[in-house]
Amino acid sequence: MKLPEAEKAVVPRRKIVDYLLDLAHPDGGPKAAFFLRFGFTAEAWHRMAAGLKQHAVQNEVGKVVENKLGTRYSVEGELETPDGRNPLVRTIWFIANDETVPRFVTAYPKRGRR
């Protein structure tokens, strides 16, 4: 199964600049250390946003969890990076009950084999 409407997925600037690539963020700091190693930068945040959207389009949904607010999707696969090493990551997307477009929640390294 693919993420519904993945081509229209929304990845807000703040989720990347103020979270995933912010070494000082209490929760995002370790993620920032990981993603910065692959050549992503806050200045070129749009490059990471495009990579995350491409990740959602190209890879299969691994897990779906529904709750009273909507549906959460977990997608696993390689993330295209500026340095070309393309690590295995898990991205999380959410579609609210009254919406059809997925919104980016988070991303983190996926342990294990490619």
N, C-alpha and C positions, 0 to 999 in steps of 0.2 A: 504494500500500500504506500502510496506517495502522500506527502502533506497536501491537503486540499488547498487549492488556490496559491500554491507556493510561489508562482511567478509574481504574485501581487504582494508578497510578504512585506511587512513593515519592520525595519530595523532602525530605531531612533538613534540619532547622533549621541545623545547623552548616555545610552546604554553602553556604547563603545568608549567614548572619551572619558566619561565620569565613572566608569565601572570596570569594563574588561581590560582597558589599557591604563588604568590608574593604579600605580604601585602603592599609593598611600591609602587606597580604599580598604577598609577593614575586611570586607568579604572578597572584593575583586583583586586585591593585591597579588595573591598567589597566581591567579589566572593571568593577570597582567604580566608577571614575570615569565610565564609560559608563552603567551602570544607575542610579546615583544622579541623574544628569541628568534622568531620566525620572520622578522622584518616588518611587522605591523607597527604603525606609528599613529599617535593621536592626530597629528597634523594631516595625515592622509587617511582619516577614519573611514571615508567613503570606500576605500579599497577593502577594508575588512567587512563593511556592510555588504558589499557586492559578493564577497567570498562566502559570507554566511547565507545569503539568499541562494547562491549557486549550490551550496551544500544542501539546502532544503529541497531544491528542485531535483538534484541528481541522486540523492540517497533515499532509501526506504525508511518509513516510520517503523521504529522498533517497539514502541510502547504507546498506548493510548489510555489516558485516564480522564474520566468524566466526573464533573462535580456540579453543584447547583449553579455555578457561574458560567461554565463552559467546558471546553475540552482541551486538555494538555497533550501535546505530541512530543515524543522523543525521537530524534533522528541521529543516526550514527554513520560516520564515514569519514573519508579524508577531506580536509579543508585545504583548498588551494591557498598557498601563502606566497608572499613576495619573494622569499628565498628559494621556493620550489621544493622544499622538503615535505610539505603536505602531511601533517600529522593526523592521526585518527582522533576525532573529537565527537562529542555528543552535543547537539544543540537542542534546546527546549523552546517550543512554540506554543502559543495559546490562542484559541479562537473563542471569544465570548459568545454566549447563546444568541445574542442579538446581532452578531456580526458574521461575515463569511471569510474575512481576510485574516491570516495568521499574523500574530505579533510576536516578535522575538522576545524571549525571556532571559536566556543565558546560554553560555557555551563553556565547556571545560574539556580538558584532556580525557580521552577514553583509554583506559589501560587495556592491554591485551594485544592480540595479533591483528594485523591488517587483513 
